[in-house]
Structures are given as structure tokens and as C-alpha cells.
């Protein structure tokens, strides 16, 4: 079990990353917050030490992704339409172009959404993403390529490649 100081340090370092991953998957603030808390609870309860800071971050990402998948497996989640889905409330105050990009990324299938987020927002390489997700490196490159094509179609080609 981790100490309070270790837990605070981890939350300070990785809270933004874990929260964004949760929201990216769940598209719902309250579910994302629940999974966020569950992820850090599992961190606090983990007794084994981490090899490095990168190992710790990768572990938190993996736990968050798995917890998000567990939310979708829940019977209630599959059979009920959320109030947020009924009232498409804007999630962030951002320019229309930024909102369009966010909406396009959120509309991608999960596998593409994951690699786009990890590659462009978190700065992981394709090799690191393959390791995190347990996939082949070439699969990650293919998913990135397909995701970029889908985003270009969804955004009407208005945004240049980076």
C-alpha cells in the first residue's frame, strides 16, 4: 500500500493524463471522474514498486483504459441513455475549430481514438503505444494512418497534417 505522500505525488504528476483518457473513452464527466478515482485507488492499494516513472505512468494508463472498458460492460450502462446524451452539453469552452477537432476525435472508433490520443496528446511513439496496448507496432502505424484519414474526411480537409 502506498503512502499518502506517494499518492499525492502520483495524482499531481498523472491526474491530467488519466482524466483525459477517461473522458476520451467515456465521453461523460461523471463516469470519467468515477474511473479516475478508481484508477488512483488501485494505485494506492498496489504494493509492488514500479521500475521507473515511465512504468508507473504506463501502468496508470493501462488501468484507466481497462476500467473504462469495464464501465461499458456494465449492464446498466448498455441499457440506459445518459442525460448528457440527451442534452448535448458542451464539455469545454474552446474555439469552434478546437471543438470540431475534439468532436471528430471522439467520433473515431475506440482503437483509433486511443492511438491518436497517446500519439498526439501524450507524445508516445508508435513503438511505445504498441507496448502499452499489447499490439504489433505495424498495427499502431496502420491505426494512426486510418485515424488521420478519417479525421481529414470528418473535418473536410480544413486542417493540415502536422
C-alpha positions, 0 to 999 in steps of 0.5 A: 500500500502506498503512502499518502505522500506517494499518492499525492505525488502520483495524482499531481504528476498523472491526474491530467493524463488519466482524466483525459483518457477517461473522458476520451473513452467515456465521453461523460464527466461523471463516469470519467471522474468515477474511473479516475478515482478508481484508477488512483485507488488501485494505485494506492492499494498496489504494493509492488514498486514500479521500475521507473516513472515511465512504468508507473505512468504506463501502468496508470494508463493501462488501468484507466483504459481497462476500467473504462472498458469495464464501465461499458460492460456494465449492464446498466450502462448498455441499457440506459441513455445518459442525460448528457446524451440527451442534452448535448452539453458542451464539455469545454469552452474552446474555439469552434475549430478546437471543438470540431477537432475534439468532436471528430476525435471522439467520433473515431472508433475506440482503437483509433481514438486511443492511438491518436490520443497517446500519439498526439496528446501524450507524445508516445511513439508508435513503438511505445503505444504498441507496448502499452496496448499489447499490439504489433507496432505495424498495427499502431502505424496502420491505426494512426494512418486510418485515424488521420484519414478519417479525421481529414474526411470528418473535418473536410480537409480544413486542417493540415497534417502536422 
